[in-house]
Structures are given as C-alpha cells and as structure tokens.
C-alpha cells in the first residue's frame, strides 16, 4: 500500500505543480515607438493588433509628447480558454498577424499605417516585438 500512496502523492504533486505553472497566462507585447510630423492639436495615436481572420484584438491609445510616442500593447499568447485550472488543452502560440497604427484627432483619422508582424517587427527580447525600422505618421495642420 505504501507504493500506491507514493505513486498517488507523486501524481498529485505533478498535477499541482502543473496547475501552478500555468496559473499565470503567458503574455508578450508589441512596442511601437516613433514620431509624428505636423501633428494636429489634441492628437492621439491608436495601435490595434489584428489576429487571424481580420479580428481586431488588443489595442491602446497614447497622447503625443513633442511629436513622439511610445506605446506597449500586451497580448496573451494562450490560444484557447483554459480548462481545469488552466492547463488542459492550452496552446501558447497566439500572436497578431498585423498591427494598425493610426493618428487621430477628434473624429478625424489623419494617417494610418498597417504593419506586418512577421516582416516589420523583430523580437529582440524573449517576449516583446519591436519595429525593425522607423515609421512616421503624418498629420496636416489646419
């Protein structure tokens, strides 16, 4: 009976450690740090992550500071909803396909750039995508 108890204890420990290891959903982030030429008053930059089938997902907005901006958009890499404490059927390969960056003031969109995650971003850090080259948004001053 002690062998059966040891086996049961080992299984319970393995399950518990798996549950705790998956309790935190893994996240990555997309970092966009660039500039705006001729920004209109009260302009904001909106960044939207686009997933498969054109589904708009995570997004964020930032106000301009001296015609520059930096924004970090976190996203979950888990592609399925967790079952049984988050560790059954989980895949951690979810990521956006593209990133839309737009310059907006009020209801008017002045500029929009669509970026391909695979082509336009690199991954210099284990969990962060960063633009490979500079982008510039353009606004026309009225």
C-alpha positions as CSV (number, residue, x, y, z in Angstrom):
1,X,0.0,0.0,0.0
2,X,2.9,2.4,0.6
3,X,3.9,2.1,-3.1
4,X,0.4,3.1,-4.1
5,X,0.5,6.1,-1.7
6,X,3.8,7.2,-3.1
7,X,2.5,6.9,-6.7
8,X,-0.6,8.9,-5.7
9,X,1.5,11.5,-3.9
10,X,3.7,11.9,-7.0
11,X,0.7,12.3,-9.3
12,X,-0.8,14.9,-7.0
13,X,2.5,16.8,-6.8
14,X,2.9,16.7,-10.6
15,X,-0.7,18.0,-11.1
16,X,-0.3,20.7,-8.5
17,X,3.0,21.9,-10.0
18,X,1.5,21.9,-13.5
19,X,-1.5,23.9,-12.2
20,X,0.7,26.5,-10.6
21,X,3.0,26.7,-13.6
22,X,0.0,27.5,-15.8
23,X,-1.8,29.8,-13.4
24,X,-0.1,32.8,-15.0
25,X,-1.1,33.2,-18.6
26,X,1.9,34.0,-20.7
27,X,2.0,37.4,-22.3
28,X,4.0,39.1,-25.0
29,X,3.9,42.7,-26.1
30,X,4.2,44.8,-29.2
31,X,6.2,48.0,-28.7
32,X,5.7,51.0,-31.1
33,X,8.0,53.9,-30.5
34,X,8.1,56.5,-33.3
35,X,7.2,60.1,-34.3
36,X,4.5,62.2,-36.0
37,X,5.1,65.1,-38.4
38,X,2.7,68.0,-38.4
39,X,0.5,66.6,-35.6
40,X,-2.9,68.2,-35.3
41,X,-3.9,69.6,-31.9
42,X,-5.1,67.1,-29.3
43,X,-3.9,64.2,-31.5
44,X,-3.6,60.6,-30.2
45,X,-2.0,57.6,-31.7
46,X,-4.1,54.4,-31.7
47,X,-2.5,51.0,-32.0
48,X,-4.6,47.9,-32.8
49,X,-3.4,44.3,-33.0
50,X,-5.1,42.3,-35.8
51,X,-5.4,38.5,-35.4
52,X,-6.4,35.8,-37.9
53,X,-9.5,36.3,-40.0
54,X,-9.1,40.1,-39.6
55,X,-10.2,40.1,-36.0
56,X,-9.2,43.3,-34.2
57,X,-8.0,42.4,-30.7
58,X,-5.9,44.2,-28.2
59,X,-5.4,47.9,-28.6
60,X,-4.3,51.1,-26.9
61,X,-4.0,54.8,-27.3
62,X,-1.4,57.3,-26.3
63,X,-1.2,61.1,-26.5
64,X,1.7,62.7,-28.2
65,X,4.7,64.2,-26.4
66,X,6.8,66.6,-28.5
67,X,5.6,64.7,-31.7
68,X,6.9,61.4,-30.4
69,X,5.1,58.4,-28.9
70,X,5.8,55.1,-27.2
71,X,3.1,52.5,-26.6
72,X,3.3,48.9,-25.4
73,X,0.3,46.7,-26.2
74,X,0.4,43.4,-24.2
75,X,-1.4,40.3,-25.6
76,X,-2.0,36.8,-24.3
77,X,-0.2,34.1,-26.2
78,X,-2.6,31.5,-25.0
79,X,-4.8,30.5,-27.9
80,X,-7.5,28.5,-26.1
81,X,-9.5,29.2,-23.0
82,X,-8.0,27.3,-20.0
83,X,-9.9,24.2,-18.8
84,X,-9.4,22.5,-15.4
85,X,-7.2,25.1,-13.7
86,X,-5.7,26.4,-16.9
87,X,-3.6,23.5,-18.0
88,X,-5.6,21.2,-20.3
89,X,-5.7,22.0,-24.0
90,X,-3.7,25.2,-23.7
91,X,-1.6,26.3,-26.6
92,X,0.7,29.3,-26.3
93,X,1.2,30.2,-29.9
94,X,-1.3,33.0,-30.3
95,X,0.0,36.2,-31.8
96,X,-1.2,39.0,-34.0
97,X,-0.7,38.9,-37.8
98,X,-0.6,42.7,-38.2
99,X,-0.5,46.0,-36.3
100,X,-2.5,49.1,-37.3
101,X,-1.1,52.4,-36.2
102,X,-3.3,55.5,-36.8
103,X,-3.1,59.2,-36.0
104,X,-6.5,60.5,-34.8
105,X,-7.8,63.9,-33.6
106,X,-11.5,64.0,-32.6
107,X,-13.4,62.0,-35.2
108,X,-10.9,62.5,-38.0
109,X,-8.2,60.0,-38.8
110,X,-5.2,61.8,-40.4
111,X,-2.9,58.8,-41.1
112,X,-2.9,55.1,-40.9
113,X,-0.2,52.5,-41.3
114,X,-0.7,48.7,-41.4
115,X,2.4,46.7,-40.4
116,X,3.0,43.0,-40.8
117,X,4.2,41.5,-37.5
118,X,6.5,38.9,-39.2
119,X,8.1,41.4,-41.7
120,X,8.1,44.7,-39.9
121,X,8.9,43.7,-36.3
122,X,11.8,41.8,-34.7
123,X,11.8,40.1,-31.3
124,X,14.9,41.5,-29.5
125,X,13.6,40.4,-26.2
126,X,12.0,37.0,-25.3
127,X,8.5,38.4,-25.0
128,X,8.5,41.7,-26.9
129,X,8.2,42.7,-30.6
130,X,9.8,45.9,-31.7
131,X,9.7,47.7,-35.1
132,X,12.6,46.9,-37.4
133,X,12.7,50.4,-38.9
134,X,11.2,53.9,-38.1
135,X,7.7,54.8,-39.1
136,X,6.4,58.4,-39.3
137,X,2.8,59.3,-39.2
138,X,1.7,62.5,-40.9
139,X,-1.0,64.9,-39.9
140,X,-2.0,68.1,-41.7
141,X,-2.2,71.2,-39.6
142,X,-5.4,73.3,-40.2
